[in-house]
Amino acid sequence: MTQLINKAATLIERGIDAIIAINALSELFEAIDFEAVFHGDVTAESVDVGRLASALSRPVGRFVAYRFVSGSGATGFAKRSIVEWFGQTATSGIIAYVFETISGTDDTTTLDDRSSATDFSP
């Protein structure tokens, strides 16, 4: 019975991984204006940095959580969820910073939106 539950959990995790990967690819294609990029116009208008950061940060956060956090049951799930969230947040910030550095623009809307959403100051 335990083996059956473990196999089911593995199949569910693989399904979730596939859904996240498909969603990330879909968002990646929506975040980048490939026609403009192919014509050499890589500017802030041709790349939606917020969407790009979101598309790439979810799979990276999930990879980090499952690669470096062990444990099963509720405790393992809680640890992986927290590490996944931190991985997503860090990756999103890094992508916004790198894009800002490369393009020379100040496009930090993702970071500003996240900081205002979690600002608990009076």
C-alpha positions in Angstrom: 0.0 0.0 0.0 2.8 2.4 0.8 4.5 1.7 -2.5 1.2 2.5 -4.3 0.9 5.8 -2.4 4.5 6.7 -3.2 4.0 6.0 -6.9 0.8 8.1 -7.0 2.6 11.0 -5.3 5.5 10.7 -7.8 3.0 10.8 -10.7 1.2 13.8 -9.2 4.5 15.6 -8.8 5.6 14.9 -12.4 2.2 16.1 -13.6 2.6 19.4 -11.6 6.1 19.8 -13.0 4.8 19.4 -16.5 2.0 21.9 -15.9 4.5 24.4 -14.5 6.9 23.9 -17.4 4.1 24.4 -20.0 2.8 27.4 -18.2 6.4 28.9 -18.0 6.9 28.4 -21.7 3.6 30.0 -22.5 4.3 33.0 -20.3 7.8 33.2 -21.8 6.4 33.4 -25.3 3.9 36.1 -24.2 6.6 38.1 -22.4 8.9 38.5 -25.3 8.1 40.1 -28.6 10.1 37.7 -30.7 9.5 39.6 -33.9 11.1 42.7 -32.5 14.0 40.7 -31.0 14.6 39.0 -34.3 14.9 42.4 -36.0 17.5 43.5 -33.4 15.1 45.7 -31.3 15.8 44.4 -27.8 14.4 47.2 -25.6 12.1 47.5 -22.6 9.2 47.6 -25.0 10.1 44.2 -26.6 10.4 42.4 -23.3 7.9 42.4 -20.5 10.3 42.0 -17.6 7.6 41.3 -15.0 6.1 38.5 -17.0 9.6 37.1 -17.9 10.6 37.1 -14.3 7.4 35.3 -13.3 7.8 32.8 -16.1 11.3 31.8 -15.2 11.1 32.2 -11.4 8.5 29.5 -10.8 10.4 26.6 -12.3 13.7 27.7 -10.8 12.1 28.0 -7.3 10.5 24.6 -7.6 13.8 23.1 -8.8 15.7 24.6 -5.9 13.1 23.4 -3.4 13.1 19.8 -4.6 16.8 19.6 -5.2 18.0 20.9 -1.8 15.1 20.2 0.7 14.4 16.7 1.9 11.6 15.3 3.9 8.2 13.8 3.4 4.7 14.4 4.7 3.5 17.7 5.9 6.9 18.8 7.2 8.6 18.2 3.9 5.8 19.9 2.0 6.0 22.9 4.3 9.8 23.2 3.9 9.7 22.8 0.1 6.9 25.4 -0.1 8.9 28.0 1.8 12.1 27.3 -0.1 10.2 27.4 -3.4 8.7 30.8 -2.5 12.1 32.2 -1.6 13.6 30.7 -4.8 10.9 32.3 -6.9 11.2 35.7 -5.2 15.0 35.7 -5.5 15.0 34.6 -9.1 12.4 37.3 -10.0 14.6 40.0 -8.4 17.7 38.7 -10.1 16.0 38.7 -13.5 14.7 42.3 -13.0 18.2 43.4 -11.9 20.0 41.8 -14.8 17.5 43.2 -17.3 17.9 46.7 -15.8 21.7 46.4 -15.9 21.8 45.2 -19.4 19.2 47.5 -20.9 20.1 50.5 -18.9 16.5 51.1 -18.0 14.9 51.2 -14.6 12.2 48.5 -15.0 11.7 47.2 -11.5 7.9 47.0 -11.5 8.0 43.4 -10.4 10.0 44.3 -7.3 8.0 47.4 -6.6 4.7 45.4 -6.9 6.0 42.7 -4.6 7.3 45.1 -2.0 4.0 47.0 -1.9 2.0 43.8 -1.7 4.0 42.6 1.4 4.4 46.0 3.1 2.9 45.7 6.5 4.0 49.2 7.7 1.2 51.5 9.0 
